[in-house]
Amino acid sequence: MDLSFETIALRKICSITRYAEKKYGIYVTRSLHTRLEDLRAANTLDDLPAELVVNPDPNDPLNFHTPLKGDYILKFQPQKLGIHTGDSSVVVLSEVYRIKLLAIEKIND
C-alpha cells in the first residue's frame, strides 16, 4: 500500500529510527516500524487483519487507526479510492490502496 504523511515531522519519525526512539522510546518505535512494514506490504486495507484497521467512530468513516505498543495508536485516513458517499458514507477496505498517516497519539491519557 502507498503511504503519505500529514507532516514532514511525522515522516521523519517514521523514517529515521533515532528520531522515533528519542520521542517514543525503543519499545514503541519497534512497534511503529513493524506496523509500517505491515501497511507497506498490504495491497489494500482489506489485506490486513481486522484488529490492525480500527474505525473507532462509525459516524466518521475516514477516521482510522492501528494500534502500537505502549498505549499508542497510529492515526490514518484512506486516500483516493474506496470512499463511497450517499446516505451513509462507507469506506470499502478492499479498494483503499493509499493512506495518509496523520499522527501518533497516546490513548488512555
Stockholm file with secondary structure:
# STOCKHOLM 1.0

chainA/1-109         MDLSFETIALRKICSITRYAEKKYGIYVTRSLHTRLEDLRAANTLDDLPAELVVNPDPNDPLNFHTPLKGDYILKFQPQKLGIHTGDSSVVVLSEVYRIKLLAIEKIND
#=GR chainA/1-109 SS CEEEESSHHHHHHHHCHHHHHHHHHHHHHHHHHHHHHHHHHCSSGGGSCGGGSBCSCTTCTTCEEEECSTTEEEEEEEESTTEECSSSCEECGGGCCEEEEEEEEESCC
#=GC SS_cons         CEEEESSHHHHHHHHCHHHHHHHHHHHHHHHHHHHHHHHHHCSSGGGSCGGGSBCSCTTCTTCEEEECSTTEEEEEEEESTTEECSSSCEECGGGCCEEEEEEEEESCC
//
